[in-house]
């Protein structure tokens, strides 16, 4: 099965008519190496297009800051970039822009599981909204992460200068253009400078 779609015409495309199983998903991914895919819990294939320059620059800055913290705290866990696909407990396959998994959970996986689509939900997830992203879809994805075991999540919306903070079992907090976010008990000592995200 080959799925070739001119993604420049779409922000995020869910092919509702194309519900596929795990084996078919692997074939689609293998036959389309230049595209990024996700899959809903219902098996619907989602094509995630590349970002533009501004979003790419901002995402790079977020990843760099987070990566520096991870390198200094390797005993706590592992960080992952936006290319990493996680197989959530509900069956969805998702790729957060930035994510992190506690050391004990990561090391409980076999080498094969670590090398493939990671069969768990990250403890921390971050999504950066690009100009073409639908906010409702991103908020639904954040709720999906939390419903599958994430402890802390940040949805950063540069268009509206807002950050939505998701905490396990708590009401979503909305913060207006914060200069810094803190990792709380989940990412101890981590602070994210958002100056370059708002500019």
Beta strands, then each sheet from edge to edge (+ up, - down):
strand 1: 12-19
strand 2: 36-39
strand 3: 44-48
strand 4: 77-80
strand 5: 86-87
strand 6: 93-94
strand 7: 98-102
strand 8: 124-129
strand 9: 152-157
strand 10: 162-167
strand 11: 173-176
strand 12: 180-182
strand 13: 191-193
sheet 1: 1+ 3- 2+
sheet 2: 4+ 7- 8+ 9+ 10- 11+
sheet 3: 5+ 6-
sheet 4: 12+ 13-
end
